[in-house]
């Protein structure tokens, strides 16, 4: 699971939260972190300028590397699509004329 918030830096930043409760073994937590960092490194040029926090779900440590890569790739695509959609909606609402009374 990932949470994202826009930033003004012009590039994505990454935060990782893999608790011992959800991923029991340190070896598995480190493997997950390494794979997420690698995935971000390979796709950072395609990602919007957002701060991303990746949270591990229970059982994430049991996924093999290939499955995890596929899921991360899909998550980055969805994130990019959602950010573009949000930006388009915000841009449209800023361009539309405002109705109502002017403040006095």
C-alpha positions as CSV (number, residue, x, y, z in Angstrom):
1,X,0.0,0.0,0.0
2,X,1.3,3.5,-0.7
3,X,0.3,7.0,0.4
4,X,1.3,10.0,-1.7
5,X,1.3,13.8,-1.3
6,X,2.5,16.4,-3.8
7,X,5.8,18.1,-3.2
8,X,7.5,21.1,-4.8
9,X,10.9,19.5,-5.3
10,X,10.3,18.4,-8.9
11,X,11.1,14.7,-8.2
12,X,9.6,11.9,-6.1
13,X,10.7,11.1,-2.6
14,X,10.3,7.7,-0.9
15,X,9.5,6.7,2.7
16,X,9.3,3.0,3.8
17,X,7.3,1.6,6.7
18,X,7.8,-2.2,7.2
19,X,6.9,-3.1,10.7
20,X,8.0,-6.3,12.4
21,X,4.3,-7.0,13.1
22,X,3.5,-7.3,9.3
23,X,6.9,-8.7,8.1
24,X,8.3,-10.9,10.8
25,X,11.9,-11.5,9.7
26,X,14.5,-8.7,9.3
27,X,15.8,-10.5,6.2
28,X,12.4,-10.2,4.6
29,X,11.9,-6.6,5.6
30,X,15.3,-5.7,4.2
31,X,14.6,-7.6,0.9
32,X,11.3,-5.7,0.5
33,X,13.0,-2.3,1.2
34,X,15.7,-3.1,-1.3
35,X,13.2,-4.2,-4.0
36,X,11.0,-1.0,-3.5
37,X,14.0,1.2,-3.6
38,X,15.2,-0.5,-6.8
39,X,11.7,-0.2,-8.3
40,X,11.6,3.6,-7.5
41,X,15.1,4.1,-8.9
42,X,14.1,2.5,-12.2
43,X,10.8,4.4,-12.6
44,X,11.5,7.8,-10.9
45,X,11.8,9.6,-14.2
46,X,8.2,8.5,-15.0
47,X,6.8,9.4,-11.6
48,X,5.3,12.8,-10.7
49,X,6.8,15.1,-8.0
50,X,5.2,13.4,-4.9
51,X,6.2,12.2,-1.5
52,X,5.5,8.4,-1.4
53,X,5.2,6.3,1.7
54,X,5.1,2.6,1.1
55,X,3.5,0.5,3.9
56,X,3.9,-3.2,4.0
57,X,0.7,-5.3,4.4
58,X,0.7,-8.5,6.4
59,X,2.1,-11.3,4.3
60,X,4.1,-9.0,1.9
61,X,7.3,-10.8,2.9
62,X,5.9,-14.1,1.5
63,X,5.7,-12.7,-2.1
64,X,8.4,-13.7,-4.5
65,X,10.5,-11.0,-6.2
66,X,8.8,-11.3,-9.6
67,X,5.3,-10.9,-8.1
68,X,6.5,-8.0,-6.0
69,X,8.0,-6.2,-9.0
70,X,4.7,-6.6,-10.9
71,X,2.7,-5.2,-8.0
72,X,5.0,-2.3,-7.5
73,X,5.0,-1.5,-11.3
74,X,1.2,-1.5,-11.3
75,X,1.2,0.7,-8.1
76,X,3.5,3.3,-9.7
77,X,1.3,3.4,-12.9
78,X,-1.9,3.9,-10.8
79,X,-0.1,6.6,-8.7
80,X,0.9,8.4,-11.9
81,X,-2.6,8.1,-13.4
82,X,-4.3,9.3,-10.2
83,X,-1.9,12.3,-9.8
84,X,-2.5,13.3,-13.4
85,X,-6.2,13.0,-13.0
86,X,-6.2,15.1,-9.8
87,X,-4.0,17.7,-11.4
88,X,-6.3,17.9,-14.4
89,X,-9.4,18.3,-12.1
90,X,-7.6,21.0,-10.1
91,X,-6.6,22.8,-13.2
92,X,-10.1,22.7,-14.6
93,X,-11.6,24.0,-11.4
94,X,-9.1,26.9,-11.3
95,X,-9.9,27.8,-14.9
96,X,-13.7,27.8,-14.5
97,X,-15.3,31.2,-13.6
98,X,-16.5,31.5,-10.1
99,X,-20.0,32.4,-9.4
100,X,-21.5,34.1,-6.5
101,X,-21.2,37.4,-4.8
102,X,-17.8,39.2,-4.4
103,X,-16.6,39.5,-0.8
104,X,-17.4,42.9,0.7
